[in-house]
């Protein structure tokens, strides 16, 4: 797993878990942020806060799209909190005063200037990647692996059929799945299988200040889910599964499919599979996961996070 990895995220509580783990297991070359779980300024600031928490301020952060391709931004602040990171005390950071939108241009420039293979793990709405594809079509073809957390073939979490990231910008999701070959799609079909128990959440406290911080985030996350009337006995940390899938694709069962996304109306954001749509590229869709291996990997990776902190 030697390829450089770019993270495209909308931090977000589960993005925070994913980003912390990624710094331990990936060669993270940079982060592009996108509006989604909260607005674009907050996701940009949260990325800085998370990297400060793990002592990786050396990783560049670029502010990407502040709104979906079309229509208005709809966030998930009722789950992640107004600031996107619950009520946990976040590190103080000085956030650069930059205009939104540069993130996707920066990603596209990496495609032009990086000679070696590079991968993208995308855990928010796909607005940045869609803008890359429109503005610099050749840039997406330079990506080695594109691991996307989004979509569901087995029911949604924002509507009965749609997953949040695809619902938040269905036009971007449709563009990426319609034009990019070999997308590795990590949807609710597997993230719901790879849940954490509340005992797992409490175990994070064993891993220093970072683990304690993630514990507070995840406890807030569980409380919000319970407040909305759903069971919080198990927590799906969706975005962390995408990092696991990048690191351990052999622990996932995949099926090749041709996919599309409903862009508007009652079924907005719904993921569709159609084997007859031969004009569309094939994607690798995750349908099963070794959930025990995933949970073990989380805490093995947290040990690495602690070791990294001790070396600083």
ZAMARGU-4260 file (C-alpha; in steps of 0.2 Angstrom, whole numbers, plus 5000, padded with zeros to 4 digits):
<rodrens>
0) 5000/5000/5000 | 5013/5012/4995 | 5003/5024/4984 | 5001/5042/4990 | 4983/5045/4996
5) 4972/5061/4995 | 4957/5062/5007 | 4942/5071/5000 | 4931/5074/5016 | 4917/5083/5025
10) 4922/5082/5043 | 4910/5076/5052 | 4912/5064/5067 | 4914/5048/5057 | 4926/5058/5045
15) 4936/5062/5060 | 4938/5044/5065 | 4942/5040/5047 | 4955/5054/5046 | 4964/5050/5062
20) 4965/5031/5056 | 4971/5037/5039 | 4986/5046/5046 | 4992/5030/5054 | 4990/5018/5039
25) 4991/5029/5023 | 5004/5041/5016 | 4992/5055/5017 | 4998/5068/5004 | 4984/5081/5007
30) 4966/5084/5011 | 4952/5093/5001 | 4937/5097/5010 | 4919/5099/5004 | 4902/5105/5012
35) 4891/5091/5018 | 4889/5086/5036 | 4891/5104/5040 | 4895/5120/5029 | 4911/5122/5019
40) 4920/5134/5032 | 4916/5122/5046 | 4922/5106/5037 | 4938/5116/5032 | 4941/5121/5050
45) 4937/5104/5056 | 4950/5096/5045 | 4963/5107/5052 | 4957/5103/5070 | 4958/5084/5067
50) 4976/5085/5060 | 4981/5097/5074 | 4974/5083/5086 | 4986/5070/5079 | 5001/5082/5077
55) 5000/5081/5058 | 4999/5100/5053 | 5011/5096/5040 | 4997/5088/5029 | 4990/5102/5018
60) 4972/5106/5018 | 4963/5114/5004 | 4945/5121/5004 | 4934/5113/4991 | 4916/5116/4986
65) 4904/5125/4998 | 4888/5119/4989 | 4882/5105/4978 | 4883/5107/4959 | 4865/5112/4959
70) 4853/5117/4972 | 4855/5122/4990 | 4866/5114/5003 | 4858/5102/5015 | 4869/5097/5030
75) 4868/5083/5043 | 4871/5095/5058 | 4857/5086/5068 | 4869/5071/5069 | 4886/5079/5070
80) 4882/5095/5079 | 4882/5113/5074 | 4901/5113/5072 | 4902/5096/5065 | 4912/5088/5079
85) 4899/5086/5093 | 4902/5095/5109 | 4920/5088/5111 | 4933/5102/5114 | 4942/5104/5098
90) 4960/5110/5096 | 4962/5129/5093 | 4968/5132/5075 | 4971/5147/5064 | 4961/5144/5048
95) 4968/5152/5032 | 4956/5164/5024 | 4954/5156/5007 | 4941/5156/4995 | 4930/5140/4993
100) 4933/5130/4977 | 4952/5129/4977 | 4951/5111/4984 | 4946/5103/4968 | 4958/5113/4957
105) 4972/5108/4969 | 4967/5089/4967 | 4967/5091/4948 | 4984/5099/4948 | 4990/5084/4958
110) 4984/5073/4944 | 4994/5083/4932 | 5010/5085/4942 | 5012/5068/4951 | 5020/5055/4941
115) 5017/5041/4952 | 5001/5032/4956 | 4990/5041/4969 | 4974/5036/4976 | 4958/5046/4983
120) 4947/5041/4998 | 4931/5051/4996 | 4920/5051/5011 | 4909/5066/5008 | 4898/5072/4994
125) 4907/5070/4977 | 4906/5088/4972 | 4925/5091/4971 | 4928/5075/4960 | 4913/5080/4949
130) 4921/5098/4946 | 4938/5089/4943 | 4929/5079/4929 | 4921/5094/4921 | 4935/5106/4923
135) 4950/5094/4919 | 4942/5078/4912 | 4959/5069/4911 | 4963/5072/4930 | 4951/5058/4936
140) 4959/5045/4924 | 4976/5048/4933 | 4969/5042/4949 | 4975/5024/4954 | 4961/5019/4966
145) 4945/5029/4970 | 4937/5023/4986 | 4920/5031/4988 | 4909/5030/5004 | 4892/5033/4997
150) 4876/5025/4991 | 4866/5010/4996 | 4857/4996/4987 | 4848/4991/5003 | 4840/5006/5009
155) 4845/5024/5014 | 4849/5034/5030 | 4843/5051/5025 | 4827/5044/5015 | 4820/5027/5014
160) 4831/5024/4999 | 4846/5037/4998 | 4862/5038/5008 | 4867/5055/5014 | 4882/5059/5003
165) 4873/5054/4987 | 4857/5063/4992 | 4868/5079/4997 | 4874/5080/4979 | 4866/5067/4967
170) 4872/5076/4952 | 4890/5074/4957 | 4888/5056/4962 | 4879/5052/4945 | 4893/5061/4936
175) 4907/5051/4944 | 4899/5034/4943 | 4894/5038/4925 | 4912/5042/4919 | 4925/5035/4931
180) 4929/5017/4929 | 4934/5006/4943 | 4926/5016/4958 | 4927/5006/4974 | 4910/5009/4982
185) 4908/5007/5000 | 4890/5010/5004 | 4878/5007/5018 | 4877/4989/5012 | 4893/4986/5021
190) 4895/5000/5033 | 4880/4994/5043 | 4888/4977/5044 | 4904/4984/5051 | 4897/4993/5067
195) 4905/4997/5084 | 4897/4992/5100 | 4896/5005/5114 | 4909/4994/5123 | 4920/4997/5107
200) 4917/5015/5109 | 4922/5015/5127 | 4938/5006/5122 | 4944/5022/5113 | 4948/5029/5130
205) 4963/5017/5131 | 4972/5027/5117 | 4978/5043/5124 | 4972/5060/5121 | 4967/5057/5103
210) 4957/5041/5109 | 4948/5051/5123 | 4943/5064/5110 | 4936/5051/5098 | 4927/5043/5112
215) 4918/5060/5116 | 4914/5062/5098 | 4907/5045/5096 | 4897/5046/5112 | 4889/5062/5106
220) 4885/5053/5089 | 4877/5039/5099 | 4867/5052/5109 | 4861/5061/5093 | 4855/5045/5085
225) 4846/5040/5100 | 4838/5057/5101 | 4831/5055/5084 | 4823/5039/5089 | 4835/5026/5082
230) 4844/5012/5092 | 4862/5018/5097 | 4867/5001/5104 | 4878/4999/5088 | 4886/5013/5078
235) 4891/5013/5060 | 4906/5023/5057 | 4904/5024/5039 | 4919/5034/5033 | 4931/5023/5043
240) 4926/5008/5033 | 4932/5017/5017 | 4949/5018/5024 | 4949/5000/5030 | 4943/4995/5012
245) 4958/5005/5005 | 4970/4996/5017 | 4962/4979/5016 | 4952/4976/5000 | 4954/4957/5003
250) 4943/4959/5018 | 4928/4965/5007 | 4918/4955/4995 | 4915/4965/4979 | 4904/4963/4964
255) 4906/4973/4948 | 4891/4983/4943 | 4885/4997/4932 | 4878/5011/4942 | 4868/5027/4941
260) 4860/5039/4954 | 4843/5047/4953 | 4846/5066/4952 | 4829/5073/4958 | 4812/5070/4964
265) 4805/5058/4977 | 4820/5046/4974 | 4834/5059/4974 | 4850/5051/4979 | 4845/5033/4976
270) 4858/5022/4969 | 4853/5010/4955 | 4861/4995/4947 | 4858/4991/4929 | 4868/4977/4920
275) 4861/4982/4903 | 4868/5000/4904 | 4884/4994/4895 | 4888/5012/4890 | 4892/5015/4909
280) 4909/5010/4917 | 4910/4996/4929 | 4911/5000/4948 | 4917/4988/4961 | 4903/4988/4974
285) 4906/4981/4992 | 4893/4969/4998 | 4901/4960/5012 | 4915/4963/5025 | 4924/4954/5038
290) 4917/4964/5052 | 4928/4957/5065 | 4944/4961/5055 | 4937/4979/5053 | 4935/4981/5072
295) 4952/4973/5076 | 4960/4985/5063 | 4953/5000/5071 | 4962/4997/5087 | 4978/4991/5079
300) 4978/5008/5070 | 4974/5017/5086 | 4990/5009/5093 | 4999/5017/5078 | 4991/5034/5082
305) 4998/5033/5099 | 5015/5028/5094 | 5016/5042/5081 | 5011/5054/5095 | 5025/5048/5106
310) 5038/5051/5093 | 5033/5069/5090
</rodrens>
